[in-house]
């Protein structure tokens, strides 16, 4: 089944309603012709009228086929459908008295529909189209049989002009006020959708936090055992090469214990060293130094464009880990050395992480922060998701874009402390 984007699906539903409305219009026009011909005895030009109604019915049949095909209906196509209705109505009114026809107000229907579901530009275009068609029918039309004398009646001419002026005024008011109201409703729906997405992300984060806290308690005992055994082996009479490897193993165990302490801290245990204010350049140096110690197999070229001398940033371990996650992702994707460009002003710190990897995955930029995603062979999709959540919690943003010449540019913006 073809994929439907939300905007296309909404236009498809609106086109279904227009299809039903057009069926009513076609039935009403045929019924009016029958009544006028058989009961009122009006000699209407049936051939051109039936041709216009038949053409509109053929268009409606094509519309029915489009709806059944479950294809995405764009706003441009929906506007074209409304335009066909306006032209068909203009043709019917031309042969039935023009602006003197009391059903000339039907021009308001496509305008109201456009103002409700289409953009302001499309609505104003529809307003100009309907006003233009109505104005032409003031001068060019075939009078209804028996009403020829009405054209020379000043009172009736004033009445027709008043109808035209009332329509123009109504069209302008609809295009102005209804468009504004529809825009407000769409903005409200967008904010509600964002709130729902944020609520879902919060639920995911709470679930991850619960699982992580449980894992921290479960892993604490085996890590403590490994640390004790590693220390005893280091103190025993073993070759120097084995002692060196035991030292590496001990460092890795300490890293695991530090990570577990961060998880415990996120569950509510206080960390005295977290959340302190540091100079921006010291913060960047701390992050890059920690990453270099962890990734001995990767190289990082750091360029700092100094800003305000007194700039400070809140330094906490989760922020460190978020930036390290981004550097690890870039290093995993690129075989060439990474570049980091950092600069700041009085309000924000901007960090660009540049790699020469395969480039941005088509789905990554659209789904960042919405759910867990990973395109690595053994990735679980947590790193980028948690990084986005951490940066958002601290008031920061993250953007991914393709880098000129190949690779990815990861841009992070973080607010600085204000004094």
C-alpha positions in Angstrom: 0.0 0.0 0.0 1.5 3.4 -0.9 2.7 5.5 1.9 0.7 8.6 2.7 2.1 11.6 4.4 -0.2 13.4 6.9 -0.7 16.4 4.6 -1.5 14.2 1.6 -3.9 12.0 3.7 -5.7 15.1 4.9 -6.2 16.4 1.4 -7.4 12.9 0.3 -10.1 13.0 3.0 -11.1 16.5 2.0 -11.4 15.3 -1.6 -13.8 12.6 -0.6 -16.0 15.2 1.0 -15.8 17.3 -2.1 -16.7 14.3 -4.2 -19.9 13.8 -2.1 -20.7 17.5 -2.3 -20.3 17.6 -6.0 -22.7 14.6 -6.3 -25.3 16.7 -4.5 -24.6 19.7 -6.8 -25.0 17.6 -9.9 -28.2 16.0 -8.6 -29.5 19.4 -7.7 -28.7 20.9 -11.1 -30.4 18.0 -12.9 -33.4 18.3 -10.6 -33.6 22.1 -11.2 -33.5 21.6 -15.0 -36.3 19.1 -14.8 -38.5 21.3 -12.7 -37.8 24.4 -14.8 -38.5 22.5 -18.0 -41.5 20.4 -17.0 -43.3 22.5 -14.3 -42.2 26.1 -15.0 -42.1 25.7 -18.8 -38.9 27.6 -19.1 -37.2 27.1 -22.5 -33.7 26.7 -21.2 -30.7 25.8 -23.5 -30.6 22.1 -22.5 -27.8 21.1 -24.8 -25.0 23.3 -23.4 -26.3 22.9 -19.8 -26.3 19.1 -20.1 -22.8 19.2 -21.6 -21.5 21.2 -18.7 -23.2 19.0 -16.1 -22.0 15.8 -18.0 -18.5 17.1 -18.0 -18.6 17.8 -14.3 -19.9 14.3 -13.7 -17.0 12.9 -15.8 -14.6 14.9 -13.6 -16.3 13.5 -10.5 -15.9 10.0 -11.9 -12.2 10.7 -12.3 -12.1 12.0 -8.8 -13.7 8.8 -7.5 -10.9 6.8 -9.3 -8.3 9.0 -7.7 -9.8 8.5 -4.2 -10.0 4.7 -4.7 -6.4 4.6 -5.8 -5.4 5.7 -2.3 -2.9 8.2 -3.8 -1.5 11.2 -2.0 -3.6 14.2 -3.0 -1.6 17.4 -2.9 -3.1 20.8 -2.1 -2.4 21.9 -5.7 -4.6 19.2 -7.1 -7.4 20.0 -4.5 -7.2 23.6 -5.6 -7.5 22.5 -9.2 -10.7 20.5 -8.3 -12.2 23.6 -6.7 -11.3 25.6 -9.8 -13.2 23.1 -12.1 -16.2 23.5 -9.9 -16.1 27.3 -10.2 -15.7 27.2 -13.9 -18.6 24.7 -14.2 -20.8 26.9 -12.0 -19.9 29.9 -14.1 -21.0 28.0 -17.3 -24.3 27.0 -15.8 -25.0 30.5 -14.6 -24.1 32.0 -17.9 -26.9 30.1 -19.6 -29.4 30.7 -16.8 -29.4 34.5 -16.2 -25.8 35.2 -15.0 -25.6 37.4 -12.0 -29.4 37.8 -12.0 -29.7 34.1 -11.0 -30.5 33.8 -7.3 -28.2 30.9 -7.0 -25.1 33.0 -7.9 -24.2 32.9 -4.2 -23.0 29.3 -4.7 -19.6 30.9 -5.6 -19.1 31.2 -1.9 -19.0 27.4 -1.4 -15.6 26.7 -3.1 -14.2 29.8 -1.4 -15.3 28.7 2.1 -13.8 25.2 1.4 -10.5 26.7 0.2 -10.3 29.1 3.2 -10.8 26.1 5.6 -8.3 23.6 4.2 -5.9 25.4 1.9 -3.2 28.0 2.4 -3.8 31.7 2.5 -2.3 32.1 -1.0 -4.6 29.5 -2.5 -7.6 31.1 -0.7 -6.9 34.6 -2.0 -6.4 33.1 -5.5 -9.8 31.4 -5.2 -11.4 34.7 -3.9 -10.0 36.5 -7.0 -11.2 33.7 -9.3 -14.8 33.7 -7.9 -15.0 37.5 -7.8 -13.8 37.6 -11.4 -16.3 35.0 -12.6 -19.2 36.7 -10.8 -18.2 40.1 -12.2 -18.1 38.7 -15.8 -21.6 37.3 -15.3 -22.8 40.9 -14.6 -22.2 41.7 -18.2 -22.1 38.5 -20.2 -25.0 36.1 -19.8 -28.1 34.7 -21.4 -31.2 36.0 -19.7 -33.8 33.6 -18.4 -36.8 33.4 -20.7 -39.4 36.0 -19.8 -36.9 38.2 -17.9 -35.5 40.2 -20.7 -37.3 43.4 -19.5 -35.6 43.1 -16.1 -32.3 44.3 -17.7 -33.8 47.7 -18.3 -35.3 48.1 -14.8 -33.2 50.4 -12.7 -34.4 49.0 -9.4 -33.6 45.4 -10.5 -30.2 46.5 -11.7 -29.5 48.1 -8.3 -30.6 44.8 -6.7 -28.2 42.8 -8.9 -25.3 45.3 -8.2 -26.1 45.0 -4.4 -25.9 41.2 -4.7 -22.5 41.5 -6.5 -21.2 44.0 -3.9 -22.4 41.8 -1.0 -20.6 38.8 -2.6 -17.4 40.7 -3.0 -17.5 41.9 0.6 -18.3 38.4 1.8 -15.4 36.9 -0.2 -12.9 39.4 1.2 -14.1 38.8 4.7 -13.9 35.0 4.3 -10.5 35.2 2.8 -9.3 37.4 5.6 -10.9 36.1 8.8 -11.5 32.4 8.0 -7.9 31.9 6.8 -6.6 33.4 10.0 -8.9 31.1 12.1 -7.8 28.1 10.1 -4.2 29.0 10.5 -4.7 29.3 14.3 -6.4 25.8 14.4 -3.6 24.3 12.4 -1.0 25.8 14.7 -2.9 24.4 17.7 -3.0 21.0 16.1 0.8 21.2 15.4 1.5 22.1 19.1 -0.7 19.3 20.3 1.1 16.8 18.1 4.4 18.0 19.4 3.2 17.7 22.9 2.0 14.1 22.3 5.4 13.3 20.7 7.2 14.8 23.7 5.0 12.8 26.1 5.9 9.6 24.2 9.6 10.4 24.3 9.3 11.1 28.1 7.7 7.7 28.6 10.5 6.1 26.7 13.1 7.9 28.7 11.4 6.9 32.0 11.3 3.2 30.8 15.0 3.4 29.8 15.9 5.0 33.2 14.1 2.3 35.1 15.8 -0.5 33.1 19.2 1.3 33.5 18.8 1.6 37.2 18.0 -2.1 37.6 20.9 -3.0 35.4 23.2 -0.8 37.6 22.2 -2.7 40.7 22.6 -6.0 39.0 26.1 -5.2 37.5 27.5 -3.6 40.7 28.3 -6.9 42.4 30.1 -8.7 39.5 32.1 -5.5 38.8 33.2 -5.3 42.4 34.2 -9.0 42.3 36.2 -8.3 39.0 37.9 -5.3 40.6 39.0 -7.4 43.7 40.3 -10.3 41.6 42.1 -7.9 39.2 43.8 -6.2 42.1 44.9 -9.5 43.7 46.3 -10.7 40.3 48.3 -7.5 39.9 49.9 -7.9 43.3 50.8 -11.5 42.6 54.0 -12.7 40.9 52.9 -12.5 37.2 54.9 -11.5 34.1 55.2 -7.8 33.3 53.1 -8.2 30.1 50.3 -9.8 32.1 50.4 -7.0 34.7 50.1 -4.4 31.9 47.0 -6.2 30.5 45.6 -6.4 34.1 46.1 -2.7 34.4 44.1 -2.1 31.2 41.4 -4.5 32.5 41.3 -2.6 35.8 40.9 0.7 34.0 38.0 -0.7 32.0 36.3 -1.9 35.2 36.7 1.5 36.7 35.1 3.0 33.6 32.1 0.7 34.0 31.8 1.6 37.7 31.9 5.3 36.8 29.1 4.7 34.2 27.1 2.9 36.8 27.5 5.7 39.3 26.2 8.2 36.7 23.1 5.9 36.2 22.6 5.9 40.0 23.0 9.7 40.1 20.3 10.1 37.4 18.0 8.0 39.6 18.3 10.6 42.4 21.6 10.1 44.1 23.5 13.4 44.5 26.8 14.0 42.7 28.8 16.8 44.3 31.0 17.2 41.2 28.1 17.6 38.7 26.5 20.8 37.5 29.4 23.1 38.2 30.1 26.2 36.0 33.4 26.1 34.0 34.9 28.2 31.3 33.9 27.1 27.8 37.4 26.4 26.6 38.1 24.2 29.7 34.8 22.3 29.1 35.8 21.6 25.4 39.3 20.5 26.5 37.9 18.2 29.1 35.5 16.6 26.6 38.1 16.1 23.9 40.7 14.8 26.4 38.3 12.2 27.8 37.3 11.1 24.3 41.0 10.8 23.3 41.7 8.6 26.3 38.8 6.3 25.3 39.4 6.2 21.5 43.1 5.7 21.1 42.4 4.4 17.5 40.9 7.7 16.3 42.2 11.2 15.7 40.5 14.5 16.3 41.5 17.9 15.0 40.1 20.6 17.3 39.7 24.2 16.2 38.4 26.8 18.7 37.1 30.2 17.7 37.2 32.0 21.0 34.3 34.2 21.9 33.5 36.0 25.2 36.3 35.6 27.7 34.0 35.1 30.7 31.7 32.6 29.0 30.7 29.8 31.3 28.7 26.6 30.8 27.1 24.1 33.1 29.5 21.1 33.2 27.8 17.8 34.0 28.7 14.2 33.2 25.6 13.5 31.0 26.5 16.4 28.8 30.1 15.0 28.5 28.7 11.6 27.6 26.3 13.1 25.0 29.2 14.8 23.2 31.3 11.7 23.4 28.5 9.7 21.9 28.4 12.1 18.9 32.2 11.8 18.5 32.1 8.0 18.7 29.4 7.9 16.1 31.4 10.1 13.8 34.6 8.1 14.4 32.8 4.8 13.7 31.5 6.2 10.4 34.8 7.8 9.2 38.2 6.3 8.4 39.7 9.8 8.3 40.5 12.0 11.3 37.6 14.0 12.7 37.3 17.8 12.9 35.7 19.7 15.7 35.0 23.4 15.3 33.8 25.2 18.5 32.8 28.8 18.8 30.6 30.9 21.1 29.2 34.3 21.8 27.5 35.7 24.9 24.6 33.3 24.7 25.4 30.1 22.9 28.2 27.5 22.4 28.2 26.0 18.9 30.1 22.8 18.2 30.5 21.3 14.7 31.6 17.7 14.5 32.8 16.9 10.9 33.5 13.4 9.5 34.1 11.9 6.1 31.8 8.9 6.5 29.2 7.7 4.0 26.9 10.7 4.8 23.6 11.1 6.4 21.2 8.2 6.4 17.9 9.4 4.7 15.8 8.6 7.8 18.2 9.8 10.5 17.6 13.6 10.2 13.8 13.2 10.2 13.6 10.8 13.1 16.3 12.2 15.4 14.9 12.4 18.9 11.6 10.8 18.0 12.5 7.2 18.7 15.5 4.9 18.9 17.3 4.5 15.6 20.6 2.9 14.6 22.2 2.0 11.3 25.2 0.2 12.8 25.5 -3.6 12.6 25.4 -4.0 16.4 23.8 -0.7 17.3 20.8 -0.5 19.7 19.8 3.0 18.6 20.1 4.5 22.1 23.0 6.8 21.7 21.5 9.4 19.4 18.1 9.2 21.1 19.5 9.8 24.6 21.9 12.5 23.3 19.0 14.4 21.8 17.0 14.0 25.1 19.9 15.3 27.2 20.6 18.3 24.9 16.9 19.2 24.8 16.7 19.0 28.6 19.6 21.4 28.9 18.0 23.8 26.4 20.3 22.8 23.5 19.7 21.6 20.0 21.3 19.1 17.5 21.2 19.2 13.7 22.5 16.7 11.2 23.4 17.6 7.6 25.4 16.3 4.7 28.9 17.7 4.5 30.2 19.2 1.3 32.6 16.7 -0.3 31.1 13.7 1.6 30.4 12.9 5.2 28.2 14.4 7.9 28.2 17.6 9.9 26.7 17.3 13.4 26.0 20.7 14.8 25.3 21.1 18.5 24.1 24.4 20.1 24.2 24.8 23.9 23.1 27.7 26.0 25.7 29.4 28.1 25.2 30.5 31.7 23.9 34.0 32.1 25.1 36.4 34.9 
